[in-house]
Amino acid sequence: MTHENRQYRLAARPVGLPKATDWEFTKEPARAPEEGEVLVGVEYLSLDPAMRGWMNEGKSYIAPVKIGDVMRAGGVGKVIASKAEGFAPGDAVYGSTGIQAFATLKAKELTKIDAKLAPLPVYLNVLGMPGMTAYFGLLDVGEAKAGDTVVVSGAAGAVGATVGQIAKIKGCRVIGIAGGAEKCRFVVQELGFDGAVDYKAGDIRKGLKEFCPNGIDVYFDNVGGEILDTCLALIAPRARIVICGAISQYNNTTPIKGPANYLSLLVNRAKMQGMVVFDYAARYGEAAKDMAGWMAAGRLKSREDIVDGLETFPETLLKLFSGENFGKLVLKV
């Protein structure tokens, strides 16, 4: 049986926010698997801020998506056909499927997942790359420990929400920065953060000083820009700043704004370090075991913002940059 594939390909390098003409929507027959390959029917796709960087030409931690190629994205789905040992039709899998309805991939590029353990979208959130990013960024790079005051920006997003919950599990005091009263209520009342600062509602510095009278021990940065600068001014001695993302800067048409308060690192003998989750690939199992256990115990929650329809991809992606998404943004194919 031949399956018609629907795909979004990168047509042009975006300037500022991606627009409709930066994409090409194509249809073609899905390629049958060859020896060692698997054909996957993609059911859910992960939309992430990092995708904006992958569209740019230039040196980065991963090669840019080429013009004409299917847009890179993580996805989960079910095996349709297999010519690879260990994979059978009906198996649930995760992999870098791209923005398309079907993906033919090498078996080594796929991970089998248990759809009985958690719904498939959770494998794009807490049990997927955002969860791994939160786990290793907070615990390995941020070196968070009991008694620390942890501040996380983008607190209602996929990574930020998990960072805050893990920090609470580890005995930290956690303050989130989020946009809007509803998101701030969510991270405090639903996720158990100790407090939240609404960056849309007033003076972020004043709010953080009230919640963090002894300074910030760990700042997990997902946004960059002015919020990073504000947090640098409030760090405690020996603080650790984790640079995970800079969503406020991704669509700039002017040079990226760097931290003006970097001398606070010197004064406080603090450190600031970037992290890329792929560096921890060999240890994903360790994180997944811990987080699945916390989820089973009701200590870790996973919230997905699911939008229906592959064809909505160009406009759905923009929700990431307007702050419209509430939880992990997922596209249902």
N, C-alpha and C positions, 0 to 999 in steps of 0.2 A: 504493500500500500504506500502510495506517495503522499507526503504531507506538504501542504503549502506553507512555506516559511514567510513570516512578516518580520522585517528588520528595520532598525534605524541606523543609518550610516552617517559618519561625520562628513559634511559637505564643505565646510569652511572653518577656519580658526576663528572663534568668537572674539569680538572686541567688546569688552564689558559683559553684560548679561547675554547668555546665548539667546538667539532669536530663531524664528521658524526657518529662515533660509540657511541656517548653519547645519540643517539636517536634511537627509534624503530618505524618504520612506520607500522601501523596495519590497518586492515579493518574488520569490523563486522557490523551486522545489527544495525541500530539506534533503541534504546529502545523506545517503545511506552509509552506515558505518563500515569501515574497512577493518582488517585484522587489528585487534588491540584497541578498537574504538567503540564508543557508545553513542547512540542517538537519544537525546534527552528532550522530553516535552516540558518546556519551561512553564512553571505555574506562577512563580512570584519572583520579582526582580528588586534588587537593592538599589535605592537611589541615595547617593552620598555626596557631601560637599567636595570630597577629593576628586570627583569626576570632572569638576571645572578645571582643575590643574592638569588632568590628563588630556584635555583638549588643546592645551598650549604647546607650541613647539619650543624645544629647549631642554637643557639638561635637568633631570630631576631624579627621584629615587626609583622611577619606573619610566619606561619609554613612552612617549606620547602616542595617542591613538593616531594612526595615519589617516590622511584624507581618503575617503572612500571605504574605510574599514567599518565594520559593525562597531558601534559604541561599546566600550568595555563596561562590564557590570557583573557583579556577583548575582547568582540566581539559584533557585531551588526548583526541583521538579521531579518527574518520574521517568525511569528508563522506558523507552519505547522499543528499542531494538539494541542488541548487544552482540559484538564479536570479541568480547574481552572476558577473560576468566574472572569470576567473582562478581559479575554484574548480570542481573537478569531482568527481563521486563517486569515493571511494577516496583522495582527498587527505588526508594527515595534517595536523591543525591543533591549535593551542593557542588558548585564550581563556578568558574569565571565564564558564564554563558554568553554574555553580551546582551544587548537590548534586542531580543528576538524571541520568537515563539518556539523555535526548535534550535538545538545546538548539538553539533557532532563533535565530540571531544575525545581525546585520548583518555584511557581509563586512569592513568596516573594523574590526570588533571581533575579528577572527581573524588569526592568523599561521600561515602554512604552515610546516611543519617537515619535516625529512628523516628518515624512519623508518629509512633505511639507514645514516645517520651514527651514530645512537645509538638504543637502545630508547626507546619512548615515555615511560616513567616518568622517564628522565633529564632530559626537558624540563620536568619539574616540580621538578627538583633542581638539579644543577650548571648545566644549560643553560636553567634557568627562573628564576623570581623569587628563590629562595634563593641561587642562584649570582650573580645580578645584585646582590643585596643585599650579599653577601660581597665581591664585586669592588669596587664603588664605595664601600662603607662603609670597607673597609680602605685602599684606595689613594687615594681622593679625600678622604674625611673624616678618616681616620686618618693619611694621609700617610706610610704605612709605607715604610721604605727599608732598604737593606742594612745590617746591623749592629744594627738595633733589636731590643729584646726585646719581643715581642708576647705578650700574654696574652688568651685568649678563653674566655669562659664558654659553657656549653652546647656544649662542644667536640665531642661525638659527634653532635650534631644536624645538621640540614640546612645551616644557615648557618655554624655554628661549625666544622664539619669542613672546609668550603671555605675559610673565612677562614684557618685554620691552614695548609692546603696552599698557598694563594697566597702567604702570608707566607714560607713556606720557599722557594718558587720565587723570590721576590724577595730572598732572602739574609738573612732575619731569623732570630732565635732565637725559637722558639715554645713556649709553655707552655699546655696546655689545662686547663680545669677541667671535670670531668665527674662523673657519679654512678655509682659502682660500679667495682670492679676490672676487670671485663671491658671496659667502655667506655674506661677509662684505658689498658689494654693495647692496645686497638684504635687509639687516636689516636697512640700512640707507635710500635707495631710495624707497623701497616698504613699509617698516614698520614704517618709520619715526623716527628711532633712531637718536640721535644727533651726534653719531660717532661710529666707530667700530675699534677694534684692531685685526689684523690677527696674531694669535699665531704661525702660521707656517712661518711667513715672517720676524721675527726679534725680537727686544727687547720689550717684553710685558710691562715691568715696564716703559720704556721710553714712550711708546705710551699712557699708562694710565695716567702718570704724565702730559702729554701734554693736555689730555682731561679733567683731574680732578685736576686742579691746587689747589683747596681748599680741596682735599681729597674725599674719597668715603663715603657717608652717609649710603647707603644700598648696600651690596654685596650679590647677589643671586647666590649661588654656586651649579653648576651642575656637576663639574668635579673633584674637589679636587686636591691633588698633588701640583705641583709647582705653578699653577695659583692661588690656594687658598693662598699659602704663599706670593706670590707677592701682592695680594690684601690686605692681612692683614697688610703689610708694608705701605700701602697707605691710610688706613682708617682715617676718620675725627673723632674728639671727639664725643662721644655718638653714634658711628656707630652701625648698626645692621647687622650681618652676618647671612644669612639664609642657613643652610646646607640641601639642597634638595637631592643631589646625589654626587657621586664621580666616574664618569665613567672611569676616568684615572686609577683607582685602582682596578676595579672589576675583572680583569683577572690576577692580580698579582700572581706569584708563590712564591714571597717573602713577608715578612710582609708589611702591608699597611703603606705608608708613611704619618705620621701625620704632623700637622703644626709646623714648627720650629719657626715661628714668633708670636706665641700665646701671648707673653708678650705685644704685641701691644694692646691687649684687655685691659690689666691692665692700661697701660699708657694713653689710650684714653677713659677709662671708658666705653668701648664698650661691646656689648654682642653678643654671637654666639649661635644659637639655631637650633637644628634639627627639621624637620617637616615631618610628614607622613600624606598624604591626607585623609586617612580613618578616622582620628580623627575628621574630619569636615563633616562627612556624613549627620548629621542632618541639615546642612546648605547648602547642595548642591543646593537646589532650589533657595536660595538667590543669589548665584553666577551665576547660569544658567540664571536667569531673567536679571541680569545686563549685562552679556556677550551677550546674545541674542539681547538685546536692542542695545548694541554697534555695533554688527554685522549688524543689520538692518539699523543703521545710517551710516554705512560705516566707522566706526572708529576702527574696530577690524577685522583683516584678519586671515583666517585659511588656512594654506598650508599643503597638504598631499603628501607624497611620496609613491605612491601606486605601489606595486609589485604584478604581477598576478601569481596565482598558489599556492595552499596549499603545493604542493610537494617541492616548493622552500624554505620552512621554514628554514632549517638548515643554508643554505648559506645566505639567506636574513637577518636573525637575526644578522649575523656578520657585516652587514653594519653599525649597531649602534656603533660598537667598532672601526671601521676604519674611521669613520666620513664621510662615503659615502652618507648617507641619507641626504636629503635636505628638511627639514620640518618633520612632523610627519610620522614615518614609519608605513605603513599599508599593510597588506597582504590581497589580494583579493582571496577569496576561489574559 
